[in-house]
Amino acid sequence: MPVPFLDLRRQHREIESEVNSALARVTSSSAFILNGEVEAFETEWARFCGVREAAATNSGTDALALALIATGALSRGKDHEVITSPLTAGYSALAILSAGAVPVFADINPRTYTLDPESVEKAITPRTRAIIPVHIYGQMADIEGICQVASRHGLVVIEDAAQAHGAVSLGKRAGAHGIAAAFSFYPTKNLGAYGDGGAVTSNDVQLCQRVKSLREGGHLEALQLSEIGRNSRLDEIQAAVLRIKLKYLEEWNLRRLSFAKMYLDQLSGLSSRLTLPYASEPGAHVYHLFVVQRENREALRAHLSRQGIETMIHYPFLLHQQPLFRRQRQRPLPVAEGLVKRILSLPLYPHLKVDELLAVSRAICEFEE
Ligand SMILES: Cc1ncc(COP(=O)(O)O)c(C=O)c1O
């Protein structure tokens, strides 16, 4: 049975009439930039994450960069360093560069695939200013461990929560742990727009105010330029769509969780050959992606592909090994370097069909027997 990795048309069909009326509302007002929808979404998103404030941006990349700048922890031209994970989208590190800092990479935990606080501590230098743990694949990073390292060294923590909308650790949602957090609303995310979008969340209202100024060129109220900003606004159409989809996020995350449980049940017998995802605490994983590990993953991938089952690799290359981010002083990162050759993402999204999930599991079991 052919199984697409992701088919967003199924999600659209579930909410089509609501989306169409929201689009009609915005287009008939013809107020496309920073009108009521963005402000309402910011209030609703901050409430969902359990923080005082949110500032919407045009992407997750800009949300990260503007959050970093708004902390005031970096000075341009000083080669300040920001430590992050090598196993993430290149955008996480591009954001650090675009904020005027140098990305430095630390190793990850072999079970959760998120930043390892001990490795972070070893990567700290006198130029380090911030740590960006990435809640990769929907799994919360060890935020307590990271915050302890940060407070010992006077560093700020910004969560990269682009893949973890709604995940919970230590009783708080992703986005409510660091001094600030950045979300992406790229269409494939657990909460995705109908185009690009992002947001910063924080309990520091002034930090969010600064992001709101930076996303509009760096203007103050009276259109006076105060610092170098950029044009990074979320538009009203995206905000209107996000407000609808936010109402479904918890239910869709629960569907992801129940599909993850089904895969775990179906595949648990293969645990000597296939390493399955691990959740550090209940609610800490919202399964943005369902990633397994296997030696010679290409053989399994080819077998699935012959049956029309699509898989992906998130990510085929680690960031510290990419030309843009290579540095002479970078330490080896053995856990990430071993893992990157074995990871394979299986189809999992709220609108997957049970038959499709069972077909994927069956095909994997057949291959392994
Ligand atoms: C972990 C992570 N960080 C940052 C980003 C960047 O977000 P965006 O594509 O909205 O700029 C993404 C999405 O690609 C991501 O997955």
The ligand as a Gaussian input file, in Angstrom:
#p B3LYP/6-31G(d) Opt

LIG

0 1
 C       14.286000      22.952000      14.728000
 C       14.012000      24.072000      13.756000
 N       14.483000      25.305000      14.024000
 C       14.245000      26.336000      13.196000
 C       13.504000      26.183000      12.034000
 C       13.299000      27.346000      11.127000
 O       11.936000      27.670000      10.983000
 P       11.396000      28.359000       9.637000
 O       11.477000      27.360000       8.536000
 O        9.989000      28.751000       9.975000
 O       12.258000      29.556000       9.388000
 C       12.973000      24.924000      11.733000
 C       12.148000      24.680000      10.536000
 O       12.645000      24.430000       9.474000
 C       13.232000      23.840000      12.616000
 O       12.746000      22.615000      12.362000

